[in-house]
Amino acid sequence: MKRNRMLMLFLLTGLLLLWFMSRCIMDTSYDRDFFSSVSIRDHKTGISKAALIEALEQEKESDPTFNSRTLLSLTAWKSEEGAELTNLYLGRKAKVLAVTLWGNMRDTVPMSLLSGNYVYQEDAYGCVLDSGTAYELFGTITAVNNELLYKNSTYIVRGVVKSSVPVFLVQSSKRADTFSNIELKITEKGKGKEEMYAAAFLAGSSLTDNYSLIDGYFYGNLLSSSFLLPLWLILLCFLHFALHHCIIYRKKNRKQLLAYIGLTFIILSLLLFFYFKTGNPLIFARKFIPTRWSDFSYLAKVTDTLKEQFQQMQYLDPNPRELLLLKSLLTLKYRFALLIVLYFQLFLTGYIYGKQRHCIC
């Protein structure tokens, strides 16, 4: 009876662990995909669109392969709290966070597309709304192709998104527009050195000398790997267990050997599946690998830089992007603590069940 209860507790713990890890991996996978840029926050009056265009042209001239390899892609944006939108036909108004950008809308605030499309860089008349604001203005969340008024200009709703805050997004149409936020995406050529490429780009173009830099690549991969690594470790332990028993039964019991060969194949398939679905769980560690093995102070420098960035994030003007990153980082330790407790419970119940079974036998 005790052995059956212990087996039931082991299975329930395993199911709870599987559910919890699935939720964590889903959440952190979104974080990894969303925080896939180096964020620059200008502390002065902002960076003009004209200066950004000139900087990109200089980058293309200095790097002949820029167009083919896309060394840098850039999204610049600014936000305005409490902006007013008006539906002239129904006489309805709404207050939102208005985001004016030049580049890819998906790189600005956390959101997911519900209907329609994001507004392309060349579209000066389209806009995107969150579903709550769409309902407030038009009485429906299927508001695509409706018109609204913002700062005496008429815009057509191209898409509706799900967002944690009321949001309105439009593309910049003036070269004189200035932006306080820049998202720089680095391709495979600069993997592991994203922060260095971003700093070099700013220094070479003289866009700003007073800014905060947040390495979203590192933080996004850190959040994701924190839950992928334990999953990989447990699968590798099971793989070692299966291979060990394949060796034990290779000349003793053919049925047992076939069973463990089948288990080995299943575990290898799972490892390949997770690798192709989630990528390398150790990618965040590149930041801690020095270019020279003799540089023993490198790790301390990186750690100090991360601490400084984290402090800067806490004192920056709040925006949905940094708020999400801070929330994810602050909840990481609680999720990870619960994960350790569940793993300990799983191994403990498994060990006790194995001892009880051995004693009865």
C-alpha contacts under 8 A as a table, 3 or more apart, distances in Angstrom:
res1	aa1	res2	aa2	distance
1	M	4	N	5.17
1	M	5	R	6.36
2	K	5	R	5.11
2	K	6	M	6.13
3	R	6	M	5.07
3	R	7	L	6.15
3	R	353	Y	6.08
3	R	356	Q	6.29
3	R	357	R	7.09
4	N	7	L	5.01
4	N	8	M	6.12
5	R	8	M	5.02
5	R	9	L	6.13
6	M	9	L	5.03
6	M	10	F	6.09
6	M	349	T	6.31
6	M	350	G	8.00
6	M	352	I	7.52
6	M	353	Y	5.87
7	L	10	F	4.98
7	L	11	L	6.22
7	L	349	T	7.56
7	L	350	G	7.65
7	L	353	Y	6.34
8	M	11	L	5.17
8	M	12	L	6.11
9	L	12	L	5.11
9	L	13	T	6.01
9	L	349	T	7.03
10	F	13	T	5.21
10	F	14	G	6.16
10	F	346	L	5.91
10	F	349	T	5.44
10	F	350	G	6.14
11	L	14	G	5.01
11	L	15	L	6.21
12	L	15	L	5.12
12	L	16	L	6.12
13	T	16	L	5.08
13	T	17	L	5.99
13	T	342	L	6.83
13	T	345	Q	7.08
13	T	346	L	5.89
14	G	17	L	5.05
14	G	18	L	6.08
14	G	346	L	6.39
15	L	18	L	5.03
15	L	19	W	6.18
16	L	19	W	5.15
16	L	20	F	6.06
17	L	20	F	5.12
17	L	21	M	5.99
17	L	339	L	7.39
17	L	342	L	6.16
17	L	343	Y	7.44
18	L	21	M	5.28
18	L	22	S	6.05
19	W	22	S	5.13
19	W	23	R	6.32
20	F	23	R	5.27
20	F	24	C	6.23
20	F	339	L	7.92
21	M	24	C	5.01
21	M	25	I	5.93
21	M	227	F	6.86
21	M	339	L	7.77
22	S	25	I	5.20
22	S	26	M	6.11
23	R	26	M	5.19
23	R	27	D	6.23
24	C	27	D	5.18
24	C	28	T	6.01
24	C	227	F	6.86
24	C	335	R	7.95
25	I	28	T	5.18
25	I	29	S	5.75
25	I	224	S	6.55
25	I	227	F	6.23
25	I	228	L	6.95
26	M	29	S	5.18
26	M	30	Y	6.55
27	D	30	Y	5.40
27	D	31	D	6.58
28	T	31	D	4.75
28	T	32	R	6.10
28	T	220	G	7.48
28	T	223	L	5.65
28	T	224	S	4.73
29	S	32	R	5.04
29	S	33	D	6.24
29	S	224	S	5.71
29	S	278	T	7.59
30	Y	33	D	5.16
30	Y	34	F	5.96
31	D	34	F	5.14
31	D	35	F	5.77
31	D	220	G	5.38
31	D	223	L	7.18
31	D	224	S	7.33
31	D	325	L	7.83
32	R	35	F	5.41
32	R	36	S	6.41
32	R	217	Y	7.35
32	R	219	Y	7.72
32	R	220	G	3.91
32	R	221	N	5.38
32	R	223	L	7.09
32	R	224	S	6.12
33	D	36	S	5.70
33	D	220	G	7.22
34	F	106	R	7.98
34	F	107	D	7.03
34	F	110	P	7.37
34	F	220	G	7.58
35	F	216	G	4.71
35	F	217	Y	5.98
35	F	219	Y	7.34
35	F	220	G	5.24
36	S	185	K	6.82
36	S	216	G	5.66
36	S	217	Y	4.89
36	S	220	G	6.87
37	S	183	E	5.72
37	S	184	L	5.27
37	S	185	K	4.61
37	S	186	I	7.02
37	S	215	D	6.99
37	S	216	G	5.27
37	S	217	Y	5.77
38	V	183	E	5.66
38	V	184	L	5.12
38	V	185	K	6.48
38	V	194	E	6.85
38	V	195	E	6.49
38	V	198	A	6.87
38	V	213	L	7.02
38	V	214	I	5.80
38	V	215	D	4.74
38	V	216	G	5.24
38	V	217	Y	6.72
39	S	181	N	7.17
39	S	182	I	5.80
39	S	183	E	4.71
39	S	184	L	6.49
39	S	213	L	5.70
39	S	214	I	5.00
39	S	215	D	6.46
39	S	216	G	6.66
40	I	181	N	5.76
40	I	182	I	5.03
40	I	183	E	6.38
40	I	184	L	7.91
40	I	211	Y	6.59
40	I	212	S	5.80
40	I	213	L	4.74
40	I	214	I	6.54
41	R	180	S	5.85
41	R	181	N	4.89
41	R	182	I	6.67
41	R	211	Y	5.37
41	R	212	S	5.10
41	R	213	L	6.48
42	D	45	T	7.60
42	D	46	G	5.97
42	D	47	I	7.50
42	D	180	S	5.03
42	D	181	N	6.41
42	D	208	T	6.97
42	D	210	N	6.28
42	D	211	Y	4.44
42	D	212	S	6.68
43	H	46	G	7.32
43	H	180	S	7.41
43	H	210	N	5.70
43	H	211	Y	5.33
43	H	212	S	7.63
44	K	180	S	7.99
44	K	210	N	6.79
44	K	211	Y	7.96
45	T	178	T	7.82
45	T	180	S	7.40
46	G	178	T	5.26
46	G	179	F	4.95
46	G	180	S	4.54
46	G	181	N	7.99
47	I	51	A	6.86
47	I	52	L	7.32
47	I	178	T	5.00
47	I	179	F	5.14
47	I	180	S	6.31
47	I	207	L	6.61
47	I	208	T	7.36
48	S	51	A	5.25
48	S	52	L	6.46
48	S	175	R	7.20
48	S	176	A	5.98
48	S	177	D	5.59
48	S	178	T	4.03
48	S	179	F	6.24
49	K	52	L	5.06
49	K	53	I	6.24
49	K	102	W	7.83
49	K	174	K	7.72
49	K	175	R	5.14
49	K	176	A	6.13
49	K	177	D	5.67
49	K	178	T	5.96
49	K	179	F	7.39
50	A	53	I	5.17
50	A	54	E	6.28
50	A	175	R	5.13
50	A	176	A	6.45
51	A	54	E	5.10
51	A	55	A	6.11
51	A	207	L	7.02
52	L	55	A	4.99
52	L	56	L	6.23
52	L	207	L	7.57
53	I	56	L	5.27
53	I	57	E	6.28
54	E	57	E	5.10
54	E	58	Q	6.26
55	A	58	Q	5.10
55	A	59	E	6.22
55	A	205	S	5.35
55	A	207	L	7.82
56	L	59	E	4.91
56	L	60	K	6.26
57	E	60	K	5.11
57	E	61	E	6.32
58	Q	61	E	5.06
58	Q	62	S	6.21
58	Q	205	S	7.67
59	E	62	S	5.22
59	E	63	D	6.05
59	E	66	F	7.44
60	K	63	D	5.14
60	K	64	P	6.08
60	K	65	T	7.63
60	K	66	F	5.39
60	K	67	N	7.25
61	E	64	P	6.16
63	D	66	F	5.41
64	P	67	N	7.53
65	T	68	S	5.41
65	T	69	R	5.91
65	T	70	T	7.70
66	F	69	R	5.47
66	F	70	T	5.09
66	F	71	L	5.68
66	F	72	L	7.77
67	N	70	T	5.30
67	N	71	L	7.93
69	R	187	T	7.69
70	T	73	S	6.70
70	T	187	T	6.84
71	L	186	I	5.92
71	L	187	T	5.64
71	L	189	K	7.15
71	L	190	G	7.78
72	L	184	L	6.46
72	L	185	K	5.63
72	L	186	I	5.30
72	L	187	T	6.98
73	S	184	L	5.84
73	S	185	K	5.15
73	S	186	I	7.00
74	L	103	G	6.53
74	L	182	I	6.96
74	L	183	E	5.77
74	L	184	L	4.83
74	L	185	K	6.44
75	T	101	L	7.09
75	T	102	W	5.71
75	T	103	G	4.34
75	T	104	N	5.84
75	T	105	M	7.99
75	T	107	D	6.99
75	T	108	T	7.89
75	T	182	I	5.68
75	T	183	E	5.09
75	T	184	L	6.67
76	A	101	L	5.53
76	A	102	W	5.23
76	A	103	G	6.43
76	A	179	F	5.97
76	A	180	S	7.63
76	A	181	N	5.68
76	A	182	I	4.35
76	A	183	E	6.32
77	W	99	V	6.69
77	W	100	T	5.62
77	W	101	L	4.02
77	W	102	W	6.31
77	W	108	T	7.02
77	W	179	F	5.20
77	W	180	S	6.61
77	W	181	N	5.25
77	W	182	I	6.35
78	K	99	V	5.70
78	K	100	T	5.54
78	K	101	L	6.43
78	K	178	T	7.74
78	K	179	F	5.04
78	K	180	S	5.62
78	K	181	N	6.03
79	S	97	L	6.54
79	S	98	A	5.48
79	S	99	V	4.43
79	S	100	T	6.42
80	E	83	A	6.19
80	E	97	L	5.61
80	E	98	A	5.07
80	E	99	V	6.54
81	E	96	V	6.56
81	E	97	L	4.70
81	E	98	A	6.56
82	G	95	K	5.12
82	G	96	V	5.25
82	G	97	L	5.89
82	G	98	A	7.69
83	A	95	K	5.43
83	A	96	V	5.29
83	A	97	L	6.12
83	A	98	A	5.86
84	E	93	K	6.77
84	E	94	A	5.71
84	E	95	K	4.76
84	E	96	V	6.51
84	E	150	Y	6.74
84	E	151	K	7.98
85	L	93	K	5.54
85	L	94	A	5.28
85	L	95	K	6.46
85	L	96	V	7.53
85	L	148	L	6.74
85	L	149	L	5.75
85	L	150	Y	5.22
86	T	91	G	6.99
86	T	92	R	5.82
86	T	93	K	4.51
86	T	94	A	6.67
86	T	137	L	7.31
86	T	148	L	5.63
86	T	149	L	4.99
86	T	150	Y	6.75
87	N	90	L	5.72
87	N	91	G	5.51
87	N	92	R	5.14
87	N	93	K	6.29
87	N	137	L	6.01
87	N	138	F	7.39
87	N	147	E	7.13
87	N	148	L	4.95
87	N	149	L	6.40
88	L	91	G	5.02
88	L	92	R	7.05
88	L	148	L	6.91
88	L	149	L	7.22
90	L	137	L	7.87
90	L	138	F	7.61
92	R	136	E	7.51
92	R	137	L	5.47
92	R	138	F	7.87
93	K	136	E	7.73
93	K	137	L	6.26
94	A	133	T	6.69
94	A	136	E	6.88
94	A	137	L	6.70
95	K	166	P	7.61
96	V	133	T	7.71
96	V	165	V	7.87
96	V	166	P	4.95
96	V	167	V	5.21
96	V	168	F	6.43
97	L	165	V	7.49
97	L	166	P	6.05
97	L	167	V	4.72
97	L	168	F	6.16
98	A	167	V	5.90
98	A	168	F	4.75
98	A	169	L	5.94
99	V	167	V	7.35
99	V	168	F	6.04
99	V	169	L	4.71
99	V	170	V	6.46
100	T	169	L	5.94
100	T	170	V	5.14
100	T	171	Q	5.70
100	T	172	S	5.86
101	L	104	N	7.88
101	L	105	M	7.24
101	L	169	L	7.53
101	L	170	V	6.45
101	L	171	Q	5.01
101	L	172	S	5.44
101	L	179	F	7.76
102	W	121	Q	6.26
102	W	171	Q	5.63
102	W	172	S	5.50
103	G	120	Y	7.71
103	G	121	Q	5.55
103	G	171	Q	7.58
104	N	107	D	5.77
104	N	108	T	7.62
104	N	120	Y	7.37
104	N	121	Q	7.15
105	M	108	T	5.69
105	M	109	V	7.84
105	M	118	Y	6.67
105	M	119	V	7.22
105	M	169	L	7.52
106	R	109	V	6.91
106	R	110	P	7.53
106	R	111	M	7.37
106	R	118	Y	7.93
107	D	110	P	7.96
107	D	183	E	6.97
108	T	183	E	7.87
108	T	321	R	7.05
109	V	319	N	8.00
109	V	320	P	5.79
109	V	321	R	5.30
110	P	163	S	6.55
110	P	164	S	7.75
110	P	320	P	6.74
110	P	321	R	6.20
110	P	324	L	7.78
111	M	161	V	6.16
111	M	162	K	5.47
111	M	163	S	4.73
111	M	164	S	7.60
112	S	161	V	5.38
112	S	162	K	5.25
112	S	163	S	6.94
113	L	116	G	7.55
113	L	117	N	7.27
113	L	118	Y	7.76
113	L	159	G	7.22
113	L	160	V	6.22
113	L	161	V	4.35
113	L	162	K	6.37
114	L	159	G	7.55
114	L	160	V	5.59
114	L	161	V	5.01
114	L	162	K	6.43
115	S	142	T	7.15
115	S	144	V	7.51
115	S	159	G	5.59
115	S	160	V	5.29
115	S	161	V	7.00
116	G	144	V	6.28
116	G	158	R	5.68
116	G	159	G	4.10
116	G	160	V	6.39
117	N	158	R	5.71
117	N	159	G	4.68
117	N	160	V	7.71
118	Y	127	C	7.86
118	Y	128	V	6.59
118	Y	158	R	6.60
118	Y	159	G	5.78
119	V	123	D	6.29
119	V	126	G	5.95
119	V	127	C	6.23
119	V	128	V	6.97
119	V	158	R	6.50
119	V	159	G	7.62
119	V	170	V	7.20
119	V	171	Q	7.10
120	Y	123	D	5.43
120	Y	171	Q	7.50
121	Q	124	A	7.69
121	Q	171	Q	6.00
121	Q	172	S	7.88
122	E	171	Q	7.63
123	D	126	G	5.90
123	D	171	Q	6.75
124	A	170	V	7.40
124	A	171	Q	5.84
124	A	172	S	6.80
124	A	173	S	5.65
125	Y	154	T	7.29
125	Y	155	Y	5.07
125	Y	156	I	6.21
125	Y	170	V	7.91
126	G	155	Y	5.40
126	G	156	I	4.84
126	G	157	V	5.84
126	G	158	R	5.68
126	G	170	V	6.56
126	G	171	Q	7.70
127	C	155	Y	6.08
127	C	156	I	5.97
127	C	157	V	4.96
127	C	158	R	5.66
127	C	159	G	7.07
127	C	168	F	6.97
127	C	169	L	5.52
127	C	170	V	4.82
127	C	171	Q	7.59
128	V	157	V	5.70
128	V	158	R	5.80
128	V	159	G	4.85
128	V	160	V	5.75
128	V	161	V	7.21
128	V	168	F	5.70
128	V	169	L	5.12
128	V	170	V	6.81
129	L	133	T	6.47
129	L	134	A	6.15
129	L	157	V	7.07
129	L	159	G	6.56
129	L	160	V	5.01
129	L	161	V	6.16
129	L	166	P	7.80
129	L	167	V	5.91
129	L	168	F	4.83
129	L	169	L	6.74
130	D	133	T	5.56
130	D	134	A	6.21
130	D	160	V	5.37
130	D	161	V	4.58
130	D	162	K	5.49
130	D	163	S	5.92
130	D	165	V	7.89
130	D	166	P	5.92
130	D	167	V	5.59
130	D	168	F	6.90
131	S	134	A	4.98
131	S	135	Y	6.20
131	S	141	I	5.18
131	S	160	V	5.78
131	S	161	V	5.82
131	S	162	K	5.85
131	S	163	S	7.68
132	G	135	Y	5.24
132	G	136	E	6.21
132	G	141	I	7.25
132	G	166	P	6.72
133	T	136	E	4.89
133	T	137	L	6.08
133	T	166	P	6.07
133	T	167	V	7.53
134	A	137	L	5.31
134	A	138	F	5.76
134	A	139	G	7.07
134	A	140	T	6.32
134	A	141	I	5.24
134	A	142	T	7.65
134	A	143	A	6.08
134	A	160	V	7.37
135	Y	138	F	5.31
135	Y	139	G	4.35
135	Y	140	T	4.42
135	Y	141	I	5.03
135	Y	143	A	7.85
136	E	139	G	5.79
136	E	140	T	7.76
138	F	141	I	7.66
138	F	143	A	6.67
140	T	143	A	6.16
141	I	160	V	7.16
142	T	160	V	7.36
143	A	146	N	5.73
143	A	157	V	6.74
143	A	159	G	7.83
143	A	160	V	7.14
144	V	156	I	7.69
144	V	157	V	4.98
144	V	158	R	5.37
144	V	159	G	5.74
144	V	160	V	6.98
145	N	156	I	5.57
145	N	157	V	5.05
145	N	158	R	6.06
146	N	156	I	5.65
146	N	157	V	5.49
147	E	154	T	6.59
147	E	155	Y	5.60
147	E	156	I	4.59
147	E	157	V	6.26
148	L	154	T	5.66
148	L	155	Y	5.53
148	L	156	I	6.64
148	L	157	V	7.72
149	L	152	N	6.11
149	L	153	S	5.58
149	L	154	T	4.65
149	L	155	Y	6.35
150	Y	153	S	5.34
150	Y	154	T	6.42
150	Y	155	Y	7.38
157	V	160	V	7.63
163	S	166	P	6.86
163	S	167	V	7.30
165	V	320	P	7.74
172	S	177	D	7.05
174	K	177	D	5.58
179	F	182	I	7.41
184	L	198	A	6.85
186	I	189	K	7.53
186	I	190	G	5.94
186	I	191	K	7.11
186	I	194	E	6.00
186	I	197	Y	7.73
187	T	190	G	5.84
187	T	191	K	6.67
188	E	191	K	5.04
190	G	193	K	5.24
190	G	194	E	5.73
190	G	197	Y	7.09
191	K	194	E	6.11
192	G	283	I	7.79
192	G	284	F	7.72
192	G	286	R	5.25
192	G	287	K	5.70
193	K	196	M	5.33
193	K	197	Y	6.35
193	K	287	K	7.28
194	E	197	Y	5.21
194	E	198	A	6.25
194	E	215	D	7.37
194	E	217	Y	7.47
195	E	198	A	5.14
195	E	199	A	6.23
195	E	213	L	7.90
195	E	215	D	5.97
196	M	199	A	5.21
196	M	200	A	6.11
197	Y	200	A	5.08
197	Y	201	F	6.09
198	A	201	F	5.09
198	A	202	L	6.34
199	A	202	L	5.21
199	A	203	A	6.14
200	A	203	A	5.05
200	A	204	G	5.95
201	F	204	G	5.20
201	F	205	S	6.14
202	L	205	S	5.32
202	L	206	S	5.76
202	L	207	L	5.82
202	L	208	T	6.77
202	L	209	D	7.97
203	A	206	S	5.26
203	A	207	L	7.48
203	A	208	T	7.96
203	A	209	D	7.80
206	S	209	D	7.16
208	T	211	Y	6.88
212	S	309	Q	7.46
212	S	312	Q	6.97
213	L	309	Q	6.98
214	I	309	Q	6.16
214	I	313	M	7.95
215	D	218	F	5.64
215	D	219	Y	6.67
216	G	219	Y	5.16
216	G	220	G	5.79
217	Y	220	G	5.35
217	Y	221	N	6.13
217	Y	284	F	7.74
218	F	221	N	5.34
218	F	222	L	5.93
218	F	284	F	5.43
218	F	287	K	7.35
219	Y	222	L	4.92
219	Y	223	L	6.18
219	Y	284	F	7.83
220	G	223	L	5.34
220	G	224	S	6.37
221	N	224	S	5.05
221	N	225	S	5.82
221	N	281	P	7.64
221	N	283	I	6.79
221	N	284	F	5.24
222	L	225	S	5.22
222	L	226	S	6.05
222	L	284	F	5.65
223	L	226	S	5.43
223	L	227	F	7.47
223	L	328	S	7.61
223	L	329	L	7.29
223	L	332	L	7.26
224	S	227	F	6.00
224	S	228	L	6.31
224	S	281	P	7.46
225	S	228	L	4.71
225	S	229	L	5.48
225	S	281	P	4.89
225	S	282	L	6.72
225	S	284	F	7.52
226	S	229	L	5.93
226	S	230	P	7.31
226	S	336	F	7.55
227	F	230	P	5.74
227	F	231	L	6.65
227	F	336	F	7.71
228	L	231	L	5.14
228	L	232	W	6.19
228	L	281	P	6.03
229	L	232	W	5.04
229	L	233	L	6.08
229	L	281	P	6.08
229	L	282	L	7.74
230	P	233	L	5.00
230	P	234	I	6.22
231	L	234	I	5.36
231	L	235	L	6.27
232	W	235	L	5.11
232	W	236	L	6.06
232	W	271	L	7.28
233	L	236	L	5.07
233	L	237	C	6.17
234	I	237	C	4.99
234	I	238	F	6.26
235	L	238	F	5.05
235	L	239	L	6.09
235	L	267	I	6.61
235	L	271	L	7.24
236	L	239	L	4.84
236	L	240	H	6.14
237	C	240	H	5.11
237	C	241	F	6.20
238	F	241	F	4.92
238	F	242	A	6.12
238	F	267	I	7.38
239	L	242	A	5.11
239	L	243	L	6.11
239	L	264	T	6.01
239	L	267	I	6.20
239	L	268	L	7.49
240	H	243	L	5.21
240	H	244	H	5.95
241	F	244	H	5.18
241	F	245	H	6.37
242	A	245	H	5.27
242	A	246	C	6.20
242	A	260	Y	5.53
242	A	261	I	7.33
242	A	263	L	6.48
242	A	264	T	5.62
243	L	246	C	4.92
243	L	247	I	6.41
243	L	260	Y	7.37
243	L	261	I	7.70
243	L	264	T	6.67
244	H	247	I	5.31
244	H	248	I	6.42
245	H	248	I	4.79
245	H	249	Y	6.07
245	H	257	L	7.47
245	H	260	Y	6.64
246	C	249	Y	5.42
246	C	250	R	5.80
246	C	257	L	5.43
246	C	260	Y	5.79
246	C	261	I	6.46
247	I	250	R	5.31
248	I	251	K	7.53
248	I	252	K	7.46
249	Y	252	K	4.86
249	Y	253	N	5.28
249	Y	254	R	6.98
249	Y	256	Q	6.42
249	Y	257	L	5.22
250	R	253	N	6.85
250	R	254	R	6.94
250	R	257	L	5.83
251	K	254	R	7.31
253	N	256	Q	5.43
253	N	257	L	6.15
254	R	257	L	4.98
254	R	258	L	6.20
255	K	258	L	5.21
255	K	259	A	6.24
256	Q	259	A	5.04
256	Q	260	Y	6.28
257	L	260	Y	5.31
257	L	261	I	6.11
258	L	261	I	4.99
258	L	262	G	6.13
259	A	262	G	5.13
259	A	263	L	6.31
260	Y	263	L	4.81
260	Y	264	T	6.05
261	I	264	T	5.03
261	I	265	F	6.26
262	G	265	F	5.11
262	G	266	I	6.31
263	L	266	I	5.10
263	L	267	I	6.25
264	T	267	I	5.22
264	T	268	L	6.15
265	F	268	L	5.18
265	F	269	S	6.10
266	I	269	S	5.05
266	I	270	L	6.26
267	I	270	L	5.04
267	I	271	L	6.24
268	L	271	L	5.05
268	L	272	L	6.23
269	S	272	L	5.16
269	S	273	F	6.03
270	L	273	F	4.93
270	L	274	F	6.12
271	L	274	F	5.30
271	L	275	Y	6.10
272	L	275	Y	5.02
272	L	276	F	6.22
273	F	276	F	5.41
273	F	277	K	6.06
274	F	277	K	5.03
274	F	278	T	5.57
274	F	279	G	7.16
275	Y	278	T	5.47
275	Y	279	G	4.73
275	Y	280	N	6.18
276	F	279	G	5.57
278	T	281	P	7.55
280	N	283	I	5.71
281	P	284	F	7.51
282	L	285	A	5.58
282	L	286	R	7.73
283	I	286	R	5.89
284	F	287	K	6.31
285	A	288	F	5.46
285	A	289	I	6.92
286	R	289	I	5.24
287	K	290	P	7.85
287	K	302	V	7.61
288	F	298	Y	7.63
288	F	299	L	5.92
288	F	302	V	6.85
289	I	299	L	7.79
290	P	293	W	6.12
290	P	295	D	6.61
290	P	298	Y	6.06
290	P	299	L	7.61
291	T	295	D	7.81
292	R	295	D	5.52
293	W	296	F	7.09
295	D	298	Y	5.65
296	F	299	L	7.01
297	S	300	A	5.43
297	S	301	K	6.37
298	Y	301	K	5.10
298	Y	302	V	6.29
299	L	302	V	5.20
299	L	303	T	6.16
300	A	303	T	5.09
300	A	304	D	6.14
301	K	304	D	5.19
301	K	305	T	6.18
302	V	305	T	5.04
302	V	306	L	6.24
303	T	306	L	5.18
303	T	307	K	6.28
304	D	307	K	5.12
304	D	308	E	6.19
305	T	308	E	5.08
305	T	309	Q	6.17
306	L	309	Q	5.04
306	L	310	F	6.12
307	K	310	F	5.14
307	K	311	Q	6.27
308	E	311	Q	5.17
308	E	312	Q	6.17
309	Q	312	Q	4.99
309	Q	313	M	6.19
310	F	313	M	5.15
310	F	314	Q	6.57
311	Q	314	Q	5.24
311	Q	315	Y	6.69
312	Q	315	Y	5.25
312	Q	316	L	6.05
313	M	316	L	5.26
313	M	322	E	6.75
313	M	326	L	7.69
314	Q	326	L	7.86
318	P	322	E	6.67
318	P	323	L	6.51
319	N	322	E	5.70
319	N	323	L	6.10
320	P	323	L	5.04
320	P	324	L	6.05
321	R	324	L	5.40
321	R	325	L	6.46
322	E	325	L	5.01
322	E	326	L	6.06
323	L	326	L	5.19
323	L	327	K	6.06
324	L	327	K	5.10
324	L	328	S	6.09
325	L	328	S	5.14
325	L	329	L	6.14
326	L	329	L	5.15
326	L	330	L	6.02
327	K	330	L	5.19
327	K	331	T	6.13
328	S	331	T	5.34
328	S	332	L	6.02
329	L	332	L	5.11
329	L	333	K	7.59
330	L	333	K	6.57
330	L	334	Y	7.93
331	T	334	Y	5.40
331	T	335	R	6.30
332	L	335	R	5.20
332	L	336	F	5.99
333	K	336	F	5.04
333	K	337	A	6.01
334	Y	337	A	5.09
334	Y	338	L	6.28
335	R	338	L	5.21
335	R	339	L	6.16
336	F	339	L	4.89
336	F	340	I	6.27
337	A	340	I	5.19
337	A	341	V	6.37
338	L	341	V	5.05
338	L	342	L	6.23
339	L	342	L	5.18
339	L	343	Y	6.19
340	I	343	Y	5.12
340	I	344	F	6.06
341	V	344	F	5.12
341	V	345	Q	6.12
342	L	345	Q	5.03
342	L	346	L	6.09
343	Y	346	L	5.01
343	Y	347	F	6.23
344	F	347	F	5.30
344	F	348	L	5.95
345	Q	348	L	5.09
345	Q	349	T	6.05
346	L	349	T	5.44
346	L	350	G	6.07
347	F	350	G	5.00
347	F	351	Y	5.98
348	L	351	Y	5.12
348	L	352	I	6.20
349	T	352	I	5.13
349	T	353	Y	5.96
350	G	353	Y	5.13
350	G	354	G	6.12
351	Y	354	G	5.12
351	Y	355	K	6.27
352	I	355	K	5.09
352	I	356	Q	6.15
353	Y	356	Q	5.15
353	Y	357	R	6.11
354	G	357	R	5.14
354	G	358	H	6.10
355	K	358	H	5.06
355	K	359	C	6.15
356	Q	359	C	5.11
356	Q	360	I	6.25
357	R	360	I	5.26
357	R	361	C	6.18
358	H	361	C	5.15
